Amino acid sequence: MTSQSQGIHQLLQAEKRAKDKLEEAKKKTGTASGKGKRLKQAKEEAMVEIDQYRMQRDKEFRLKQSKIMGSQSNLSDEIEEQTLGKIQELNGHYNKYMESVMNQLLSMVCDMKPEIHVNYRATN
């Protein structure tokens, strides 16, 4: 009988150890799945924070870009206006002086006065 009670006692101890091991394994897997959930949640939160930061920086970039491009378009408008003004001024001068310059040029070509140059020496 003692051997039977010893066998039963050993069996109970083995069951207890197995039960303890199962509980320990459950705790470990429960903790691991909890860690996995926490990691997944942290990853999702980080992605949301990254998206918010990206949108904020993109908005700041667009504001700076619009300020720079806006000032560049103002400069190009001013340059265009100055260029048109200069072209009109040059056209006005052309129309004003064209006839007098043409008359002067024609008179120099057509009204020739034959003269001997001052540096010419007669060799005869």
C-alpha positions as CSV (number, residue, x, y, z in Angstrom):
1,M,0.0,0.0,0.0
2,T,2.8,2.3,0.7
3,S,4.0,1.8,-2.8
4,Q,0.5,2.6,-4.1
5,S,0.3,5.7,-2.0
6,Q,3.8,6.7,-3.1
7,G,2.7,6.2,-6.8
8,I,-0.4,8.2,-6.2
9,H,1.6,10.9,-4.5
10,Q,4.1,11.0,-7.4
11,L,1.3,11.1,-9.9
12,L,-0.3,14.1,-8.0
13,Q,3.1,15.8,-7.9
14,A,3.6,15.3,-11.6
15,E,0.1,16.6,-12.3
16,K,0.8,19.7,-10.2
17,R,4.1,20.3,-12.0
18,A,2.4,19.9,-15.3
19,K,-0.4,22.3,-14.2
20,D,2.2,24.8,-13.1
21,K,4.1,24.5,-16.3
22,L,0.9,25.0,-18.3
23,E,0.0,28.1,-16.3
24,E,3.6,29.4,-16.7
25,A,3.4,28.8,-20.5
26,K,0.0,30.6,-20.6
27,K,1.4,33.5,-18.8
28,K,4.3,33.7,-21.2
29,T,2.2,33.4,-24.3
30,G,-0.4,35.8,-22.8
31,T,2.4,38.3,-22.1
32,A,3.9,37.7,-25.5
33,S,0.5,38.4,-27.2
34,G,0.1,41.4,-24.9
35,K,3.5,42.6,-26.0
36,G,2.5,42.0,-29.6
37,K,-0.7,44.0,-29.2
38,R,1.2,46.8,-27.5
39,L,3.8,46.8,-30.2
40,K,1.1,46.9,-32.9
41,Q,-0.7,49.7,-31.1
42,A,2.5,51.7,-30.7
43,K,3.3,51.2,-34.4
44,E,-0.1,52.4,-35.4
45,E,0.2,55.5,-33.1
46,A,3.6,56.2,-34.5
47,M,2.2,56.0,-38.1
48,V,-0.6,58.4,-37.2
49,E,2.0,60.8,-35.6
50,I,4.2,60.5,-38.7
51,D,1.3,61.3,-41.0
52,Q,0.3,64.3,-38.9
53,Y,3.9,65.6,-39.0
54,R,4.2,65.0,-42.7
55,M,1.0,66.9,-43.3
56,Q,2.1,69.8,-41.1
57,R,5.5,70.0,-42.9
58,D,3.8,69.8,-46.3
59,K,1.5,72.6,-45.4
60,E,4.4,74.8,-44.3
61,F,6.2,74.0,-47.5
62,R,3.3,75.0,-49.6
63,L,2.9,78.3,-47.7
64,K,6.6,79.1,-48.3
65,Q,6.4,78.1,-51.9
66,S,3.4,80.2,-52.5
67,K,5.1,83.2,-50.9
68,I,8.2,82.8,-53.0
69,M,6.3,82.0,-56.2
70,G,4.0,84.9,-55.6
71,S,6.8,87.4,-55.2
72,Q,8.4,85.9,-58.4
73,S,5.3,86.4,-60.3
74,N,5.1,90.1,-59.1
75,L,8.7,90.5,-60.3
76,S,8.0,89.1,-63.7
77,D,5.0,91.4,-64.0
78,E,7.2,94.4,-63.2
79,I,9.9,93.3,-65.6
80,E,7.3,92.8,-68.4
81,E,5.9,96.2,-67.7
82,Q,9.3,97.9,-67.8
83,T,10.1,96.0,-71.0
84,L,7.0,97.2,-72.8
85,G,7.6,100.8,-71.6
86,K,11.2,100.6,-73.0
87,I,10.0,99.2,-76.3
88,Q,7.4,102.0,-76.7
89,E,10.1,104.6,-75.8
90,L,12.4,103.2,-78.5
91,N,9.7,103.1,-81.1
92,G,8.9,106.7,-80.3
93,H,12.5,107.8,-80.8
94,Y,12.7,105.8,-84.0
95,N,9.6,107.5,-85.4
96,K,10.8,110.9,-84.3
97,Y,14.3,110.7,-85.7
98,M,13.9,108.4,-88.7
99,E,13.2,111.0,-91.3
100,S,16.0,113.4,-90.3
101,V,18.5,110.5,-90.2
102,M,17.4,109.2,-93.6
103,N,17.7,112.8,-95.1
104,Q,21.2,113.2,-93.6
105,L,22.3,109.8,-94.9
106,L,20.9,110.5,-98.4
107,S,22.5,114.0,-98.5
108,M,25.9,112.5,-97.6
109,V,25.6,109.9,-100.3
110,C,24.1,112.0,-103.1
111,D,25.7,115.4,-102.6
112,M,29.3,114.6,-103.3
113,K,31.8,117.4,-103.5
114,P,35.0,116.2,-105.1
115,E,37.9,117.5,-103.1
116,I,41.5,116.5,-102.9
117,H,42.5,115.1,-99.6
118,V,44.8,117.2,-97.5
119,N,47.4,114.5,-97.3
120,Y,47.5,113.9,-101.0
121,R,50.8,114.9,-102.6
122,A,51.3,115.3,-106.2
123,T,54.3,113.4,-107.5
124,N,54.6,115.2,-110.8
